[in-house]
Amino acid sequence: MPLDFTAIDFETANSSNASACAVGLVRVRDGRIVDKAGWLIRPPAGHDVFFELNVRIHGIQPEDVIDAATWTEQLADIVAFAGDDILVAHNAGFDMAVLKRACDATGDDCPAYRYACSLQVARKVYRLESYRLPFVAAEAGFADFPHHNATADALACAHVMIDAARRTGAADIEALTQAVGVRVSQITIAEAPAVSFAVAS
């Protein structure tokens, strides 16, 4: 199996995981970056206040997303780009929580993606003082990118996984995670509770 995956990165408007305001996506095929995309998102209602701290981090202002597509409107675009790929993100728990919580907030069905974390992989493959994405990406040969730009971060993440696979001789994501002792996880989708109309006697 070839080294195929989609790297993904979200930025959020505030401390709510549902407050997605930007996404970056990078497609990797046979260990090569073949496509990338990114766009702004109007965060779901109730999660759309922009905190000063978040704005300071990523530079996205409330007025920037006024004409952006809503989460519901662009979820299909994310799914179309990623297809059936394993998703990869740096600190993937955060990005998968954004995907899940934004769907919860809008009532959309969350895709049950399998995913791997480049932060976990980096901790096993590299010896660094910091495992923040800029330091890890630099070790992978991808330096001086605009950190917290969603597409740039996804691109950096992709470079990290490609480099880690090269260093470990892994042919695909499954082999890479096994080689370094981390696992491919999956977004868990809660089943709707069974509804019973039985009348208590």
GISUL-V334922 format. One record per backbone hydrogen bond with DSSP energy under -1.0 kcal/mol. NH is the residue of the N-H (numbers start at 1). CO is the residue of the C=O. E is the energy in kcal/mol with one decimal. If there is no record, write none. Layout:
nh = <NH	NH>
co = <CO	CO>
e = <E	E>
This chain:
nh = <4	5	6	7	8	9	11	13	19	21	22	23	24	25	26	27	28	29	31	32	34	35	37	39	41	42	47	51	55	56	57	58	59	64	65	68	74	75	78	79	80	81	82	83	85	87	88	89	94	96	97	98	99	100	101	102	103	104	105	106	107	108	113	115	116	118	121	122	123	125	126	136	137	138	139	140	141	142	147	149	153	154	155	156	157	158	159	160	161	162	163	164	165	166	167	168	169	170	176	177	178	179	180	181	182	185	187>
co = <2	28	86	26	88	24	22	19	16	11	11	39	9	37	7	35	5	32	3	29	27	27	25	23	21	69	44	13	51	52	53	54	55	61	62	65	70	71	74	75	76	77	78	79	82	114	6	116	91	92	93	94	95	96	97	98	99	100	101	102	103	103	111	185	87	89	117	118	119	121	122	132	133	134	135	136	138	137	145	146	149	150	151	152	153	154	155	156	157	158	159	160	161	162	163	164	165	165	172	173	174	175	176	177	177	115	113>
e = <-1.7	-1.6	-2.0	-2.7	-2.5	-1.9	-2.0	-2.6	-1.7	-3.0	-1.2	-2.1	-2.4	-3.2	-2.3	-2.8	-2.9	-2.8	-2.5	-1.5	-2.5	-1.2	-2.6	-1.8	-2.4	-2.6	-2.3	-2.6	-2.4	-2.5	-1.4	-2.6	-2.6	-1.3	-1.2	-1.1	-1.8	-1.5	-1.7	-2.3	-2.6	-2.0	-2.6	-2.6	-2.2	-2.7	-2.2	-1.6	-1.6	-2.9	-1.6	-2.1	-2.1	-2.3	-3.3	-2.5	-1.3	-2.3	-2.4	-1.4	-1.7	-1.2	-1.9	-2.5	-2.4	-2.1	-1.9	-2.7	-2.0	-1.9	-2.8	-2.2	-3.2	-1.7	-1.8	-1.5	-1.5	-3.2	-1.6	-1.8	-2.8	-2.2	-2.2	-2.4	-2.5	-2.2	-2.1	-2.0	-2.1	-2.4	-2.5	-2.7	-2.3	-2.0	-2.6	-1.9	-1.1	-1.8	-2.4	-2.7	-2.1	-2.4	-1.7	-1.0	-2.5	-2.5	-2.8>
